[in-house]
């Protein structure tokens, strides 16, 4: 596949004030790498003048390409559209508000050239954030880390992906995608770079507390069957507790210390409740398996060795 060495994907939504500076900063840092490059800006249905500014820039600089979505589909969809349109051997994904510092781009490319297929920028320090946001982010990362069997502490969407990683992601056919989780799931050799989240260069965040909650809940449900498994675990745990309570109730009855009629009522409730919760747990376990099947992720991902460097002619 012909194309530039590095692509940068920028999902953009109502960033009229900052997009010009972002494009300048990204292009300047890419220039330091010595790589041929393109910047793929995905306009996610912006309502301000963002698209006009992007199209003006694309006319002046052929390295800037614009993908126009018909409406606001959300960040994950914009990411998917940008990755699909990218042509580079390596693709960097980052935010257009410059909270992901462009100064890391040369280091990302350097680590990729050293043989790492995934280079992730990990949040070491955050910009000033509210307590609610911090608590939600911590809970979400803990749940996703438990589900994926990996640490999501400080995880971000600021990443460089080798082309074969993108090919592996393309085999994950689910419609509701969680980019950060899927990159972890496909594996590959990964390097990490710590960074401090910067303040926005201009404008205001488009994320509300309710929007973040919906985004987190959707990604949790889309990426993992953990909620279903928790239901199943609760059902089986309740059955075990009910069995212990039934033994105690029968012992009190045989010892002559039970209130008349109490034993029958309690045992009936325990039996029926235990059966119902166990049935729900079994159904949840099967639904979890069906859930994983319908996503049709590949059973395995093959990692190709890096191409050999050309030998010098004698």
LOVO-938756 format. One record per residue (C-alpha): residue in one letter; x, y, z. Coordinates in steps of 0.5 Angstrom, whole numbers, plus 500, padded with zeros to 3 digits. Layout:
(node 'a',(X,Y,Z))
...
END
This chain:
(node 'x',(500,500,500))
(node 'x',(503,507,498))
(node 'x',(502,512,503))
(node 'x',(506,517,508))
(node 'x',(510,514,513))
(node 'x',(506,517,519))
(node 'x',(499,519,519))
(node 'x',(496,523,525))
(node 'x',(488,522,526))
(node 'x',(485,528,529))
(node 'x',(477,527,531))
(node 'x',(474,534,531))
(node 'x',(468,537,534))
(node 'x',(467,545,535))
(node 'x',(474,546,535))
(node 'x',(474,553,531))
(node 'x',(478,557,536))
(node 'x',(483,552,537))
(node 'x',(484,547,530))
(node 'x',(489,552,526))
(node 'x',(494,552,532))
(node 'x',(493,544,533))
(node 'x',(494,543,526))
(node 'x',(501,548,526))
(node 'x',(503,544,532))
(node 'x',(502,537,530))
(node 'x',(505,539,523))
(node 'x',(511,542,526))
(node 'x',(513,536,531))
(node 'x',(512,531,525))
(node 'x',(517,535,521))
(node 'x',(522,534,526))
(node 'x',(521,526,525))
(node 'x',(524,526,518))
(node 'x',(518,522,516))
(node 'x',(513,523,510))
(node 'x',(506,525,514))
(node 'x',(499,526,513))
(node 'x',(494,529,518))
(node 'x',(487,526,517))
(node 'x',(482,531,521))
(node 'x',(475,528,522))
(node 'x',(470,533,523))
(node 'x',(464,530,527))
(node 'x',(458,534,525))
(node 'x',(461,541,528))
(node 'x',(456,546,529))
(node 'x',(461,552,528))
(node 'x',(466,554,523))
(node 'x',(471,548,524))
(node 'x',(469,545,518))
(node 'x',(470,551,514))
(node 'x',(477,552,517))
(node 'x',(479,545,516))
(node 'x',(477,545,508))
(node 'x',(481,552,508))
(node 'x',(487,549,511))
(node 'x',(487,542,506))
(node 'x',(486,547,500))
(node 'x',(493,550,502))
(node 'x',(497,544,505))
(node 'x',(496,537,501))
(node 'x',(498,533,507))
(node 'x',(492,535,511))
(node 'x',(486,531,509))
(node 'x',(479,532,512))
(node 'x',(473,527,513))
(node 'x',(467,530,514))
(node 'x',(461,526,518))
(node 'x',(454,527,516))
(node 'x',(452,529,523))
(node 'x',(455,528,530))
(node 'x',(456,521,531))
(node 'x',(461,521,537))
(node 'x',(468,520,539))
(node 'x',(469,513,538))
(node 'x',(465,513,531))
(node 'x',(470,519,529))
(node 'x',(476,515,531))
(node 'x',(474,509,527))
(node 'x',(473,514,521))
(node 'x',(479,517,521))
(node 'x',(483,510,522))
(node 'x',(479,507,516))
(node 'x',(481,513,512))
(node 'x',(489,513,514))
(node 'x',(494,511,510))
(node 'x',(500,511,514))
(node 'x',(505,505,516))
(node 'x',(504,508,523))
(node 'x',(498,512,525))
(node 'x',(498,517,531))
(node 'x',(491,518,535))
(node 'x',(490,524,539))
(node 'x',(485,530,541))
(node 'x',(485,536,537))
(node 'x',(484,541,543))
(node 'x',(492,540,545))
(node 'x',(491,537,551))
(node 'x',(495,531,548))
(node 'x',(502,535,548))
(node 'x',(504,534,540))
(node 'x',(511,535,543))
(node 'x',(511,527,544))
(node 'x',(510,526,537))
(node 'x',(518,525,535))
(node 'x',(518,520,541))
(node 'x',(512,516,539))
(node 'x',(515,515,532))
(node 'x',(522,514,535))
(node 'x',(519,508,540))
(node 'x',(515,505,534))
(node 'x',(522,505,529))
(node 'x',(525,501,535))
(node 'x',(520,496,534))
(node 'x',(514,497,538))
(node 'x',(508,496,535))
(node 'x',(504,500,540))
(node 'x',(506,506,543))
(node 'x',(501,509,549))
(node 'x',(502,516,552))
(node 'x',(500,515,559))
(node 'x',(497,520,564))
(node 'x',(502,522,569))
(node 'x',(499,528,572))
(node 'x',(492,531,570))
(node 'x',(490,538,568))
(node 'x',(485,541,573))
(node 'x',(479,537,574))
(node 'x',(473,536,578))
(node 'x',(472,531,584))
(node 'x',(466,528,580))
(node 'x',(470,527,574))
(node 'x',(476,524,578))
(node 'x',(472,519,581))
(node 'x',(468,517,575))
(node 'x',(475,516,571))
(node 'x',(478,512,577))
(node 'x',(472,507,577))
(node 'x',(471,507,570))
(node 'x',(479,505,569))
(node 'x',(478,500,575))
(node 'x',(472,496,572))
(node 'x',(475,496,565))
(node 'x',(482,494,568))
(node 'x',(478,488,571))
(node 'x',(474,486,565))
(node 'x',(480,486,560))
(node 'x',(485,484,565))
(node 'x',(490,490,564))
(node 'x',(491,496,568))
(node 'x',(488,502,565))
(node 'x',(490,507,570))
(node 'x',(492,513,567))
(node 'x',(490,510,560))
(node 'x',(489,515,554))
(node 'x',(487,515,547))
(node 'x',(494,518,545))
(node 'x',(497,513,542))
(node 'x',(501,510,536))
(node 'x',(499,504,532))
(node 'x',(503,500,527))
(node 'x',(499,498,521))
(node 'x',(499,491,523))
(node 'x',(495,493,529))
(node 'x',(490,497,525))
(node 'x',(489,491,521))
(node 'x',(488,487,527))
(node 'x',(483,492,530))
(node 'x',(479,492,523))
(node 'x',(478,484,524))
(node 'x',(474,486,531))
(node 'x',(467,487,527))
(node 'x',(463,490,533))
(node 'x',(459,496,532))
(node 'x',(460,500,539))
(node 'x',(467,500,539))
(node 'x',(472,502,545))
(node 'x',(478,504,542))
(node 'x',(482,504,548))
(node 'x',(480,497,550))
(node 'x',(481,494,543))
(node 'x',(488,496,543))
(node 'x',(489,493,549))
(node 'x',(485,486,547))
(node 'x',(489,485,540))
(node 'x',(496,485,544))
(node 'x',(502,487,540))
(node 'x',(509,489,543))
(node 'x',(507,496,547))
(node 'x',(511,502,550))
(node 'x',(509,507,554))
(node 'x',(511,514,555))
(node 'x',(508,518,561))
(node 'x',(505,525,560))
(node 'x',(502,531,563))
(node 'x',(495,533,561))
(node 'x',(495,540,558))
(node 'x',(490,545,559))
(node 'x',(485,546,553))
(node 'x',(489,551,548))
(node 'x',(482,555,547))
(node 'x',(474,554,547))
(node 'x',(471,549,552))
(node 'x',(470,542,553))
(node 'x',(464,539,550))
(node 'x',(464,533,555))
(node 'x',(458,534,561))
(node 'x',(458,530,567))
(node 'x',(452,526,564))
(node 'x',(455,525,557))
(node 'x',(461,522,561))
(node 'x',(457,518,565))
(node 'x',(453,515,558))
(node 'x',(460,514,555))
(node 'x',(463,510,560))
(node 'x',(457,506,561))
(node 'x',(456,505,554))
(node 'x',(464,503,553))
(node 'x',(463,498,559))
(node 'x',(457,495,556))
(node 'x',(460,495,549))
(node 'x',(467,492,551))
(node 'x',(465,487,556))
(node 'x',(460,482,559))
(node 'x',(462,484,566))
(node 'x',(455,487,568))
(node 'x',(452,480,566))
(node 'x',(457,476,570))
(node 'x',(456,480,576))
(node 'x',(449,478,575))
(node 'x',(450,471,575))
(node 'x',(455,471,581))
(node 'x',(450,475,585))
(node 'x',(445,469,583))
(node 'x',(450,464,585))
(node 'x',(452,467,591))
(node 'x',(445,468,594))
(node 'x',(443,461,593))
(node 'x',(449,459,597))
(node 'x',(447,464,603))
(node 'x',(440,461,602))
(node 'x',(442,454,603))
(node 'x',(446,456,609))
(node 'x',(440,460,612))
(node 'x',(435,454,610))
(node 'x',(440,449,614))
(node 'x',(439,454,620))
(node 'x',(432,454,620))
(node 'x',(431,447,620))
(node 'x',(436,446,626))
(node 'x',(432,451,630))
(node 'x',(425,447,628))
(node 'x',(428,441,630))
(node 'x',(431,444,636))
(node 'x',(424,446,638))
(node 'x',(425,453,638))
(node 'x',(422,455,631))
(node 'x',(415,459,631))
(node 'x',(409,455,629))
(node 'x',(409,456,621))
(node 'x',(415,460,620))
(node 'x',(420,454,618))
(node 'x',(415,453,612))
(node 'x',(414,460,610))
(node 'x',(422,461,610))
(node 'x',(424,455,606))
(node 'x',(419,456,601))
(node 'x',(421,463,600))
(node 'x',(429,461,600))
(node 'x',(427,455,595))
(node 'x',(423,459,590))
(node 'x',(428,465,591))
(node 'x',(434,461,590))
(node 'x',(431,458,584))
(node 'x',(429,464,581))
(node 'x',(436,468,582))
(node 'x',(440,461,580))
(node 'x',(436,461,573))
(node 'x',(437,469,572))
(node 'x',(445,467,574))
(node 'x',(445,461,569))
(node 'x',(441,466,563))
(node 'x',(446,471,565))
(node 'x',(452,467,564))
(node 'x',(449,464,557))
(node 'x',(447,471,555))
(node 'x',(455,473,556))
(node 'x',(457,468,552))
(node 'x',(452,470,546))
(node 'x',(454,477,547))
(node 'x',(462,475,546))
(node 'x',(460,471,540))
(node 'x',(456,476,536))
(node 'x',(461,481,536))
(node 'x',(465,476,532))
(node 'x',(472,478,534))
(node 'x',(478,474,531))
(node 'x',(480,468,535))
(node 'x',(487,470,535))
(node 'x',(491,475,532))
(node 'x',(498,474,529))
(node 'x',(504,478,530))
(node 'x',(508,479,524))
(node 'x',(516,480,525))
(node 'x',(519,487,523))
(node 'x',(521,487,516))
(node 'x',(529,486,515))
(node 'x',(533,492,514))
(node 'x',(536,492,507))
(node 'x',(543,489,506))
(node 'x',(548,494,504))
(node 'x',(551,491,497))
(node 'x',(558,489,496))
END
